Amino acid sequence: MSEPSRGEPLVTVSLFLFGKPAWEIEGLEGSPVDLELLAAIAARGAELAGRLSRAAEVGRRLVASGWEGYGLTYEVEFYKELSLREAEEELKSMGVEPDEVAIREVGDEMGRDPRAG
């Protein structure tokens, strides 16, 4: 990862990948396995395929635009030194909708710097 200048604000963009199966499939936990539950599992699988493909597409656009990132438990997170407004404009120019990502400006008061590894 590159060494930051620490002069610019830092913005992070998170792309949610998927959660625990019980979070993703309503009624999974404690339910008997029947055709309805199996249909719900198959439907979630199709939805996950689309979600992960889109996350990879957005991630490629971010990396190509100079963002750096790392994987977390349920998402991938990217960061770049720029203002929140600049980041929002950049995402918009890439065709990324606001509801596809979680975006925030990281301040020193948070105590966690994603560049620290």
C-alpha contacts under 8 A as a table, 3 or more apart, distances in Angstrom:
res1	aa1	res2	aa2	distance
1	M	68	E	7.16
1	M	115	R	7.62
4	P	81	E	7.58
4	P	115	R	7.79
5	S	8	E	7.09
6	R	9	P	7.54
8	E	81	E	5.41
8	E	82	L	5.84
8	E	83	S	7.35
9	P	81	E	5.52
9	P	82	L	5.37
9	P	83	S	5.50
9	P	84	L	7.95
9	P	105	E	6.98
9	P	106	V	7.20
9	P	107	G	7.41
10	L	79	Y	6.75
10	L	80	K	5.73
10	L	81	E	4.43
10	L	82	L	5.79
10	L	83	S	6.84
10	L	105	E	5.74
10	L	106	V	5.43
10	L	107	G	7.34
11	V	79	Y	5.51
11	V	80	K	5.61
11	V	81	E	6.28
11	V	82	L	6.37
11	V	83	S	6.65
11	V	84	L	6.12
11	V	87	A	7.09
11	V	103	I	7.06
11	V	104	R	5.61
11	V	105	E	4.28
11	V	106	V	5.78
12	T	77	E	6.62
12	T	78	F	5.48
12	T	79	Y	4.30
12	T	80	K	6.75
12	T	103	I	5.67
12	T	104	R	5.50
12	T	105	E	6.31
12	T	106	V	6.98
13	V	77	E	5.63
13	V	78	F	5.13
13	V	79	Y	6.24
13	V	101	V	6.26
13	V	102	A	5.59
13	V	103	I	4.49
13	V	104	R	6.76
14	S	75	E	6.49
14	S	76	V	5.77
14	S	77	E	4.30
14	S	78	F	6.32
14	S	101	V	5.54
14	S	102	A	5.01
14	S	103	I	6.41
15	L	55	A	6.27
15	L	75	E	5.38
15	L	76	V	5.36
15	L	77	E	6.29
15	L	100	E	7.06
15	L	101	V	5.20
15	L	102	A	6.77
16	F	55	A	7.73
16	F	74	Y	6.11
16	F	75	E	4.26
16	F	76	V	6.69
16	F	101	V	7.31
17	L	51	R	7.04
17	L	52	L	6.13
17	L	55	A	7.06
17	L	74	Y	5.67
17	L	75	E	4.89
17	L	76	V	7.28
18	F	24	E	7.44
18	F	48	L	7.34
18	F	74	Y	5.69
18	F	75	E	7.20
19	G	23	W	5.99
19	G	24	E	6.17
19	G	74	Y	5.86
20	K	23	W	5.22
20	K	24	E	6.34
21	P	24	E	4.97
21	P	25	I	5.87
21	P	28	L	7.55
22	A	25	I	5.36
22	A	26	E	6.62
22	A	27	G	7.35
22	A	28	L	5.53
22	A	29	E	5.76
23	W	26	E	6.88
24	E	44	R	7.21
25	I	28	L	5.64
25	I	40	A	6.75
25	I	41	I	6.67
25	I	44	R	6.84
27	G	30	G	7.48
27	G	31	S	6.28
27	G	37	L	7.87
28	L	31	S	5.54
28	L	37	L	7.09
31	S	37	L	7.98
32	P	37	L	7.91
33	V	37	L	5.95
33	V	38	L	6.93
34	D	37	L	5.40
34	D	38	L	6.25
35	L	38	L	5.02
35	L	39	A	6.04
36	E	39	A	5.09
36	E	40	A	6.30
37	L	40	A	4.98
37	L	41	I	6.24
38	L	41	I	4.99
38	L	42	A	6.23
39	A	42	A	5.08
39	A	43	A	6.10
40	A	43	A	5.05
40	A	44	R	6.12
41	I	44	R	5.17
41	I	45	G	6.18
42	A	45	G	5.00
42	A	46	A	6.44
43	A	46	A	5.25
43	A	47	E	6.32
44	R	47	E	4.97
44	R	48	L	5.96
45	G	48	L	5.05
45	G	49	A	6.25
46	A	49	A	5.21
46	A	50	G	6.63
47	E	50	G	5.31
47	E	51	R	6.21
48	L	51	R	4.89
48	L	52	L	5.95
49	A	52	L	5.36
49	A	53	S	6.14
50	G	53	S	5.16
50	G	54	R	6.15
51	R	54	R	5.19
51	R	55	A	6.13
52	L	55	A	4.94
52	L	56	A	6.16
53	S	56	A	5.18
53	S	57	E	6.22
54	R	57	E	4.95
54	R	58	V	6.12
55	A	58	V	5.19
55	A	59	G	5.94
56	A	59	G	4.92
56	A	60	R	6.11
57	E	60	R	5.21
57	E	61	R	6.45
58	V	61	R	5.11
58	V	62	L	6.25
58	V	96	V	7.04
59	G	62	L	5.04
59	G	63	V	6.15
60	R	63	V	5.19
60	R	64	A	6.03
61	R	64	A	5.10
61	R	65	S	6.23
61	R	94	M	6.95
62	L	65	S	5.06
62	L	66	G	6.52
62	L	67	W	5.26
62	L	68	E	7.80
62	L	78	F	7.62
63	V	66	G	5.23
63	V	67	W	4.85
63	V	68	E	6.17
63	V	69	G	7.95
64	A	67	W	7.31
66	G	80	K	7.33
67	W	78	F	5.99
67	W	79	Y	5.58
67	W	80	K	5.17
68	E	78	F	5.26
68	E	79	Y	5.49
68	E	80	K	6.64
69	G	76	V	6.96
69	G	77	E	5.31
69	G	78	F	3.87
69	G	79	Y	6.06
70	Y	76	V	5.83
70	Y	77	E	5.61
70	Y	78	F	6.58
71	G	75	E	6.31
71	G	76	V	4.41
71	G	77	E	6.31
72	L	75	E	5.26
72	L	76	V	5.61
72	L	77	E	7.17
79	Y	114	P	7.50
82	L	86	E	6.19
82	L	87	A	6.50
83	S	86	E	5.11
83	S	87	A	6.17
83	S	105	E	7.27
84	L	87	A	5.04
84	L	88	E	6.17
84	L	103	I	7.99
84	L	104	R	6.87
84	L	105	E	5.80
85	R	88	E	5.12
85	R	89	E	6.24
86	E	89	E	5.11
86	E	90	E	6.07
87	A	90	E	4.98
87	A	91	L	6.08
88	E	91	L	5.17
88	E	92	K	6.15
89	E	92	K	5.07
89	E	93	S	6.19
90	E	93	S	5.11
90	E	94	M	6.33
91	L	94	M	5.05
91	L	95	G	6.45
91	L	96	V	5.22
91	L	97	E	7.51
92	K	95	G	5.15
92	K	96	V	5.43
92	K	97	E	6.64
92	K	98	P	7.95
93	S	96	V	7.50
96	V	100	E	6.77
96	V	101	V	7.99
97	E	100	E	5.46
97	E	101	V	7.50
98	P	101	V	6.01
98	P	102	A	7.70
99	D	102	A	7.49
106	V	110	M	6.96
106	V	113	D	7.71
107	G	110	M	5.79
107	G	111	G	7.95
108	D	111	G	5.83
108	D	112	R	7.67
108	D	113	D	7.81
110	M	113	D	7.91
112	R	116	A	7.98
113	D	116	A	5.57
113	D	117	G	7.97
114	P	117	G	5.99
